[in-house]
Amino acid sequence: MERTIQKYKEIHTRNIKHDCNLAQPKDEKLFEKIDNMKRKEYLLQARNKFLATK
């Protein structure tokens, strides 16, 4: 379980800002451009893809 969580963090740290702080954004301006709905939709899709590939 811990290994799965770590892998999830590594994958998403590069791409998105997670509401639960799983990932820290490297480019704040990028996330300012993306509105919350699109970010949450992307998060959900990315999470589902990740869970499907386990």
PLY file of the C-alpha trace (Angstrom):
ply
format ascii 1.0
element vertex 54
property float x
property float y
property float z
element edge 53
property int vertex1
property int vertex2
end_header
0.00 0.00 0.00
2.77 2.42 0.94
4.61 1.65 -2.29
1.43 2.31 -4.29
0.94 5.66 -2.55
4.56 6.64 -3.23
4.20 5.75 -6.92
0.99 7.81 -7.09
2.80 10.79 -5.56
5.74 10.50 -7.97
3.51 10.34 -11.03
1.27 13.22 -10.04
3.92 15.54 -8.62
5.03 16.15 -12.20
1.57 16.97 -13.52
-1.01 18.27 -11.09
-1.77 19.95 -7.80
-3.76 17.57 -5.62
-6.37 18.97 -3.25
-5.04 16.70 -0.48
-1.45 17.85 -1.02
-0.30 14.50 -2.40
1.61 16.48 -4.99
3.29 19.85 -4.80
3.04 21.94 -7.97
6.28 23.04 -9.61
4.63 25.70 -11.74
2.05 27.76 -9.83
1.15 29.88 -12.88
0.16 26.75 -14.75
-2.42 25.88 -12.12
-3.69 29.45 -11.97
-4.59 29.09 -15.65
-6.45 25.83 -15.09
-9.78 26.38 -13.41
-10.87 24.11 -10.55
-13.37 22.09 -12.54
-10.85 21.14 -15.21
-8.23 20.36 -12.57
-10.60 18.10 -10.63
-11.74 16.38 -13.83
-8.10 15.79 -14.82
-7.33 14.50 -11.31
-10.19 12.05 -11.47
-9.19 10.79 -14.92
-5.52 10.49 -13.92
-6.45 8.64 -10.72
-8.74 6.25 -12.60
-6.03 5.54 -15.19
-3.52 4.92 -12.40
-5.85 2.57 -10.54
-6.69 0.73 -13.76
-3.00 0.05 -14.46
-2.18 -1.37 -11.00
0 1
1 2
2 3
3 4
4 5
5 6
6 7
7 8
8 9
9 10
10 11
11 12
12 13
13 14
14 15
15 16
16 17
17 18
18 19
19 20
20 21
21 22
22 23
23 24
24 25
25 26
26 27
27 28
28 29
29 30
30 31
31 32
32 33
33 34
34 35
35 36
36 37
37 38
38 39
39 40
40 41
41 42
42 43
43 44
44 45
45 46
46 47
47 48
48 49
49 50
50 51
51 52
52 53
